[in-house]
Amino acid sequence: MAITTGPRRTAYIIGAQCTGKTTLVNALETSNHTSNTSGTGADQQLVFVREVARSVLKEKGFSRDEIVTSPIRSLELQKYILEAQFKAERAVSNRLPTSWCICDRSGLDPIVYAQLFVGREAADEMIASIAWKELENRMKEGIVFVCEAGCSWLVDDGTRLMPEDMEGWMQIDGAFRELLEARAIPYTIISRDLDALEDRVKLVQDAIAACAG
């Protein structure tokens, strides 16, 4: 799906696990810092919302295995993540309402995992929440990038839930796309074949520049 231009303020980097999302966000932050330091990026100041899931896992005492072995705990975890994402985005919006924000993940992510590992009813319960309604509106007004699964850097870091195989990985990838389309949220695929990090950074930066222009 093509990027449309308009008064957008938030860019989301989302998708299945181990698709280079945080690596891309880190590179965007480094590029932004370099531009601001050199005086070439003052017109495109960026602020960043980092991934909240890791801190929730640690603070609430969850293990990644519970995501697939305990539906009750899995749903509880996904609700915590949705609320944490809501609070993080609102905090940035209130503090810097005129700045572009780059989000490492989104409120859609925990809903996707709730749907996959708990069921449709659990996902629908989260979709009906006040937090999601605000986050969904923000996503529809922003730019959403889905990092495509199937790339070459699938590595177990001991924290993230790992797909069992390529089929499982692509199933999660498909679930993101299906839910985005069901909620009428426009998105752009960052192809797994676009493996040069600088090219991924440029894709995101060009989209932000187009919206700002």
N, C-alpha and C positions, 0 to 999 in steps of 0.2 A: 504494500500500500504506500502511496506517495505521501510525502510530507506536504501539508498545506501551510500557507503563511497566515499570520494574524498576530494579535496581541497576546502571545504566549509568555508564561513566566516560569514554568517548571519543566524540566526534562527528566524523564525516568529511564533508568537503565535496568531492565528486568529480564526474566527468562529462567530456564531450568538451571539447576546448579552446575557449577564447573564450566561455564561458558564464557568466562573472562569479564564478568560484570565489574567486580571490584577492581580488577587490574585496569580496566578502562577508566573507571572513576578516579582512581589514583593518578593515572596519566593526565586526565583532564585537570585535576587539581594542580599537578606540577606545572602543566602548561599555563594555567591561569596565573599561578604565582610568578612564573617567569615573565609573562606578559605585563603583569602589573608592576613588577620590579623594574622592567625596562621602559615602562611608560607607553607600551603599545596596545594595552588592553583595557584602558581606563573606561572605555565606553561599554565594555561587556563584563562588568564585575560579576563573578560567580560566587555563590555560597553552596555549601555541600551538606546534605543529610546522609550520614553514613548508615550502613546496614544495621538495623536494630535487632535482628534475630539472634545474633551471637550473644549480645548482652542479656537478652531475655532468657536464653537458655541457661546462662550462668547465674543470673540473679534469681531466677525462679526454681533452679535446681532440676531442670529437665535434662534428659539424655536424648541424643538423636535417635536411638533405637525405639524410644517411646512413640515417635511419630508414626511408626508402622505397626507396633505391637499392641498399643493401647489406644483405642478410639477415643475414650474419655479424656485421657491425658493429652492426646494429640489435638483434640478440639480446644481444650483449655489453653494449650500452648499457642495455637493459631489465633485465638482471641486476644491473648496477651500481646502477640506480635502486631496485630491490627491496631490495638490501642496505642502501642508504643510508636508505631508509624504515624498515627494521627497526631499524637502529642509532638513528635519531632517536626512534622511538617508545619503544624500550626505555630510552633515556637519560632521557626525561621520566618514564616509569613508575617507574624506580628512584629518581629524585630527588624526585618529588612524587606518591606513590602514592594520596593521598586527594583530589587536585585533579581537576577536569574538564579534559580536554584537547581542543582543537580542532585537527584535522589538515587542512591544505591539501593534499589528495590522500590516497592510500592505497596499500597494497601491491597492490591490485587493478589500479591504473592501468597499471603496466608490463606486467602479464600481458595486459591487453586489447590493448595496442599490439603486443605480441609475437604475439598470435594474429592480429591484422589484417595485420601487415606481414611476419611471418616464417612463421607457420603454426600449426596446432593442436598439432603435436608439440612445438614450442618452448614454447607456453603450458603444455602438460602437464608439461614438464620443470621449469618454474618452479613450477607448482602442487605438485610433489612435493618442493620444497625445504623445509628446516627453517624458514627464515625465513618463508616464506608460511604454514606451518601455525600459527605463533604469531600472525602478523598476522591471519589469517583468524578465529581464535578471538576475537581482540580486536574485530574488526569485528562478529562475531555477537553479542557482548556489549554492543556500543555502539549508536550511532544513525548511520545512513548516509543522507546527503542527496545526491541526484543532481540537479545543475543541468541542466535540460533544454536541449538544443540548439534552434536556430531563433530565438533572441532577436535583438535589433536591433543588438548591439554587436560584431559580428565585425570585428576590426581586427588587421592584421598588425603585430606588434611586433618582427619580425626574429629572434626567438629560437624561439618556439613553432612546432611543425608546424602548417601551415594546411590546412584542408580545401579540396579543389579546387572544390567547389560545395556547394549545399544537400544534394544527395543523399549526398555523401560525409560531410558533417557529421552527418546523421541516421543514417548507417550506424555511425559511431563511437558515437553516442548509444545506438543499439540494442544494440551489442556490450557496452556497460557493463551494461545491464539484463539481457541474456541471461546474462552470466557471473555476475552477482549472484544471479539466480534459479537457475542451475545449481549454485551453491555454497550455496544455501539461506541467503543473507544478506538479511535484511529491509532494505528501503530506502524512502525517501520522495522523491517527485519535487518539486523546486522548479520550478514551472511557468515556462515562458518568458514567460507572460502576467503573472506576478507581477514586474513590472519596477521597482517602487519598492524601493529598497535598504532603507529602514527596515522595510518589510513582510517582506523576506527575513530581516533580522536578528531581527525579532520571532518569526518562525516557528521559527528555530533556538533562540532563548532560551526560548521557551515549551516546546519539546520537552525541553530540559535540565531546566527547572523541573519538568515533569511526572514525569520519571524520578527526580529528586531527592526529590520529594514522595511 
